[in-house]
Each structure stands twice: as structure tokens, then as C-alpha cells.
Amino acid sequence: MREPSDVRRQRILAVVRSRGSVRVADLAAELEVSVVTVRRDVEELARAGRLRRGHGVARSVEPVEQPPAPAGPPAGEGAAVALVVPERHTYLYETMHGARTVLEEAGLRVALHIAPQAVGAERPIVARALADGAGGLLIAPRWPTAAEEEADHAWLAGAGVPTVVMERRPRRGSALHAMDSVCSDHWYGMHLAVEHLVALGHRRIVLAARDDSPTARALRSAFAEIAEERKEIEDWAVTLSVPGAGSPDAGGAAAGPGRERQAGAGGLAGLLREHRATAAVLHGDVDALMLVQQLADSGVRVPHDCSVVAYDDVVAAFGSTPLTAVAPPKAAVGRVAAELLVQRLARPGTGARRVELLPELKVRGSAREL
């Protein structure tokens, strides 16, 4: 699904304001749309007085200040930005690469930090980065549980440097609610998955998802809400995609429509049979490919016996059966977050922004009409 024009134009404005002037061809490449589309957007924004249009170039109507150099780095080095992402997290590595490109183009020195899988691992990493002179922070905390997320709010809100949280949506009213953040709209992503399956005639759907990240928790919540509200859906259930990939009591509720379920000895195949489900949404990609293989080993063929939509679209296309998948705008999240940080460094004290970008559905061969 295409990105709405108003969202795309906001991204164009953010890039132009952060750099002063940008070639239309470069904007088209970064936004992954045609030059004609960007040219039309630039013309509309110019008519509205929000930027100036030149020959193949979009220019900011506001003066662009250079980001102030933090005191820490030795003379002669560029301003430093700390970029913190969890280890072994391919999804967020795409976000990281999107951010790095923008930061380097802005003349900022990027200090990459990989946080290990340990409770509170980000805190000492950030502390060291700030001590080394980082003047800004881009961070995607792991937050495997809601409790750990809440525990991190106060110290992250008090980091003392411009900070943008990537691919995380802080809880409303929390200490991080008023901080800059850029995130995929995972509710909309789950809506795309369910809508696709319902349009194909599926009325009994199972979600197999992790429960060890903010994204996983957002997807489980969104699926339950959407499935409960869709009158076409007769029965649904949620289970862990991987044993142990969540809190100890996750998926342990009793049987019944719309309840968390343990997959049990029969695994996902057994749960599908129990609910007479004809479709499943599987999060994330690697888990989805492994679950599809487990289904095949249990005699459940995809898509002949069960339609599947994966969520993440990192490696979903490489399965023996290429998986239809929801693709969050991973690299775009990093780019927009970095652009927001560049603006914040140039103009400190301006109001915080919470940006959501829309995923899209990549239709392949793993879901079929009933």
C-alpha cells in the first residue's frame, strides 16, 4: 500500500528543512517513489509557501543552522551522535542503516553501539557515549518486557542531550510521552494482514507472535482488537510463535474464542486444527519460516491447507514458499528519526514530535482465497 501523500510531503519538508536544499532526484531515491511524484509534491508544497522550488531542487524557506558541535569531541572532529540498537536484531539493523546515511550526509560523526541481551544494557552504554562527548542520541531500546520499558523511562527522558527514540511508541502519559519518537504504525500493519485474509474469505485466524519486544506487544494487542471488532471473524486465538519468547505466563489462558492459548504438544498445527483456523499471521519472519516448515512436517500445507501472512518482511520472500508479508518502513523510520535529530540539534527547544509511518503489504504466494 502506498504511503499517503500528506505523510510523504511531511517527510519531504523534514529533509529539506534539515539540509537547506535537496535535489528532487535525490528525494525520489530516498523516499523510494518516482521523480514525477516528488516533483508534484514539491510543487504543491511550494504553492502552499512551505518551501521554494528551483530547477530540479527544493529549498527551505527557513534559514538552516549548522548543528552545534558538542563539547566532548576533540577539536577538528565533527559533532558526534550515539546510535544504539540491540544485538542480533536484523529488523532494527535496517533502521540503523537508514539513520546512518542521513547523519553522515549532515556531517555528523556516528558512534554505533550494540546493546547486548541483558537487563538495563543500554544505560551504561549511553552513559559512556555521553561521557565521550556525544551531543545527540538515536536509540531503539530492546525492552523485552513492559516492566523494563517503564523502568527505563525516567533515565532516558533525562539523558540531557537531544534524543529520538526509534521504532518504539512510549506509553501515553509516561516520562517519554513528550520525547521525539519515530515508529511504524503497527496497528495499521496488523490491519493490513487481517484485512487481506478476511478479503480472501478466511473467518478463523490464529496469530503466532513473540511477546518479548514493544513491537510484539503492539501486534498482539492490535490483532486482538481488530479480530474482536471484525464481525466476519468467527474465531481467533493468540499464541507464542516461539516457546519462551515472552513472559512466563504469556499464552496461558484457558480455551475460548479470542483468548491467549498455549500451542501445546501439537504445536501451531494442533492449535489450527483445534480452532478449525484456515489462516495464520506469524511474527517475525525467521519464526514464520520455521513455523511454516513445522506445519509442513505436520501435514499442513501452505497455502493449500492454511494461508499465512508474515510480519516484518526481512527474509519472508526467501522461503520455499515466498510469504506474503507486512513490511514496516524499517529504513524510513531510521531516516526520519535521523532527520528529526538533525533538526533538534540545529534548533533546540522546539516542541517534540511523535511520527508514525505506515507499513505496506507485500502479496506473494502464501495466502489464497477460500
N, C-alpha and C positions, 0 to 999 in steps of 0.2 A: 504494500500500500504506500502511495506517495506521501511525502511529508507535506502537511498543509502549507499553503503559500505564506500565511502570516507568520508561522514558525520559521520558515526558510528566510523570510525577509528580516526577522529579528536577528537571525544568525549572520546575515549579510551585514546588518548595521553594526553588530558587535565586532566583526572582523575589521570593517572599515574604520570604526572609531578607534580600535586598538592600534592600527597601523598607519592611519592618516590617509593613505591611498592604496588601492589594490586593483590589479588588472582584472577585468571581467573574466578572462580565460582562466586565471588562477582561482577565482571564486568558484567557477563552474567545476573545476577539478576537485577542489576541497569539499564542495557540497555534493559532489557526485551527481550533478544534473547537467543538462545541456547548456551551452553558451546562450542559446536563444532564450531559455527560461530565465537565466540570471540577468540577461540584458533587459528583459521585460520587467523583472523585479526592480532593477536599478532605476529604470525609467519611472516606475510607479513611486518609488521612494524619493526620487528627485522632484517629481511633481508635488509630492507632499512636503517638500522642503527639508527632508530628513538627511539627505546627502546631496553632493554635487556630482554631476555626470560630465566626464570628459570623453575624449575619443578612446574608447576601449578601456576606460578607467573610471572607478568610482572613488570619490574623495569625500572625506569627512567635512561636515560643516562646523565642527568644533576643533579648536586647537588641540593637538596631540602632545602631551607632555611626555618626556622620557621618564621611565620608571626610576625612582631614586635608588642609588646604589646603597645597599645595606652596609653598616659599619664594619661587619665582620671580615669580608674577603680582603686580602692584601691588595695594595694599590696596583692598578693595571689589570686586574681581573674583572670580568663582568659580574653584574649582580647575580646572586645565586638563589635558586628556587629548589626546595626539597620536594621530591616526588616519591611518595611512599605507597607501595602496593604489597599485597600478600604474596608469599612464595607459592609456587606451583598453582597459579591461578591464570590459565590461558585466557579466559574471558577478559580479565582486567588488564592483561598484558596488551591487548588490542587498544584498550582505553589509554594505557600508558603511552603507547607509540603515537596515538593521536595528539596527546598533550605535548609530548616532547617536541614534535615538529613545530608547533606554534611557539613554544617557549624559545627554541633555538632561533627561529626566524625573528623573534623580538629582541634578540641579542642577550638573552638571559642564559646564564650557566646553569645546567640541570645537574643536580646531585641526586641520583637514583638510590633509593633504599628499599630493600626487600625485607619485609617483616616475616619472621618465622611463625610457625603454627604454635603459638604459646599465648596464654592469657596475658593481656597487657603488653604485648611485644612492641606495639607502636610507641608507647610512652617514652622509653629510653632512647629509641631511635630518633624521635622528634626532638627530644632534649639535646642530644648530641648535635643534630643538624643545626639547631638554633645557636648552640654554643660555637659552632664552626662558622656562623655568620649568615645562615640562610635568612633572606629577607621576605620570603613567601613560602607557602606550603600548599601543595596539592596532595590530598590523601584519600585513599579508599580503604578504610579500616575493615578488618576481617569480620568482627562482631559475630561470632558463631552463635551466640545466644542473645536474647533480648536483655537479659540482666547485664551482660558485659557491655552491650551498647549503652545502656543507661549509665553504667559506671564510668564510661569514657566521656560523657557529655561535658562535664564541668571542666576537666583539664584541657580538652580540645578547644572549647569555647574560649579558654583563657590562654591560648598559645602565644598571644602578644604580637603576631605578625599576620598580614593578610592571608586568609586561609579559605580554600574552596574544597568542599567535600564532594568526591566523585562517586557516582553510581550508588549513592546512599541517600535515603529520604528521611532525615531526622523527624522524630515524632513531634507532632504539633504541641506547642507549649513547653517543649524541652529547652534546655540551655542552648541547643544547636538550632532551634527553630529559626532564629533570626540570622543565621550564618549563611554565607553563599554556598549553594549546592547545585549540582547538575546531575540529573538522573534520568534513566529511561522510565517511561510510563508503563510499568509492568502490569498494572490493571488492564490497560489497553492491549498490551501484548497477549494476556490471557483471554481477553475478549475476542481477539482475532482467532485464537486457537479454537475456542468453543464455538464461535460463530461459524467457522469453516466446517467443523464436524456436524453441527446441527443442520447446516445447509445441505450436507451430504445425506441427511436422513438419520443420523445417529441420535438416539434418545437415552442411552445408558452409557455413561462415560466415567472412567476412572482417572484420577490424577496420581501419578507416582512422582513425588518430588522430594528433594532434600529438605532439611529443616535446620541447616547449620550456617545460614547467612541471611542478611536482611532481604536479599533478592528472593531466596527460597521462601521466607516467611511471607513476603508480599504476594508471591504467586499462590501459595496455599490459601491465603485469605481471600485473594481475588477470585480464585476458582470457586470457593465455597459460596461467595456472594453471588457470582454470576450464575452458577448452576442452580442455586436456590431460587433465583428470580426468573429464570427462563422456564416458562410454562411447558415448553416442548420436552424438557428433560424429565424423564420418568424416575430415574435413579442415578445416584452418583456416590462416589467414595474417594477418599484420600488416603494414600499410604506412603511410606518412605520408599524412595527409589533405591536406596542402599541402606542395609541394616547398619545402625549406628551413626547414620548421617544426620543426627538431630538429638534432641533432648531425650532422656531415657524413657519418658512416658509418651513420646510422640507416636501417634498412630495406634494408641492402645485402647480406644473407646470400644464400646460394645457394638454389635452389628446393628444395622438400620440405615435407611436412606439418609445420605448426607452426613454420615459420621466418619470420624477418623478410624482406619482399620489397620490391623496387622495383616501383612500379606500371608503369614502362616507358612506351613510346610510346603504348600502347593505354590508358593511364590506368587508373582503377579498373574501368571496363567490361572492359578486357582482362584484368585480374587476376581478376575474377569468372569470366570465361569459362575462363581457364586452370585455375582450381580447380573449375570447374563449381559455383560457390557460388550458392546461392539466397537468401542473406541477408547483410546487412552492418550493422555497428554503426559509426556515424560520430560523431566528436568533433571540434570542438564544433558548436554549432547553425549558425552562419554558414557554416562549412566544409561542414556537412551539406547545407544548402540549395543551395550551389554544386555539390556533388558530385552531388546528385540531378538538377540541370539538366544536368550533363555526361553523366550516364547517359542521360538522355532524348535528348540530342544524338547519342549513340552507338547509339540504338535500344533501350536497356534501359529498360523502363517500370517505375515504382514505383507499386503493389506487384505488378503483374501478372507481371513477369519477375524482380524482386528485391524482397524485403521489407527495410525499413530501420527501424532504431531509432537515433535521435539521442541524444546525451548532452550535457546542460546544461539544456535546456528554457528558454532565454531567449527565442528567437524561433521555435522549432521549429513552433509552431502556426500560423504565418503563411505557410507555404509554399503553393504552388498545390495541392500535396498535403500537408495537415497531417500532420506527422511524429509518430508515436509516439515518446516521449522519456522518458529517465530524468531526473527532476527532483531534483537535490540540494537540501537545505533551505537555500538561499542566505541568505535574510533571517534565518532562525532561527539560523544559525551566527553572524551578527553580533550578534543579540540575546543569545544565551547567552554569547558572548565578552565582551560589554559587562557583562552581569550578573556574570560571574566577576571582571572587573576591578574593578567597584564593590565587591564583597566583599573583594577583595585590598587595596584602598585602605583599607577600613574595618578590616580585621583582618590586618595584615601579619604575615608569619612563619608562616602556616598552610601546610600541605602543598600541593604543586602538584597540579593536576587535568588529565587528558587526556580530553576529552569527544568522543565521536563521535556524530553524528546520522544517522539513516537516510534515504537518498533514497527516492523513490517513482516508480512507473512511470505515465506518462500515456498511455493507449492511445488512438490516433487512427486514421488511415486508411492508414498506410504499411506495414503488415505484414499478411500474410494467410496463411491455412492452405494448406499444400500439398495 
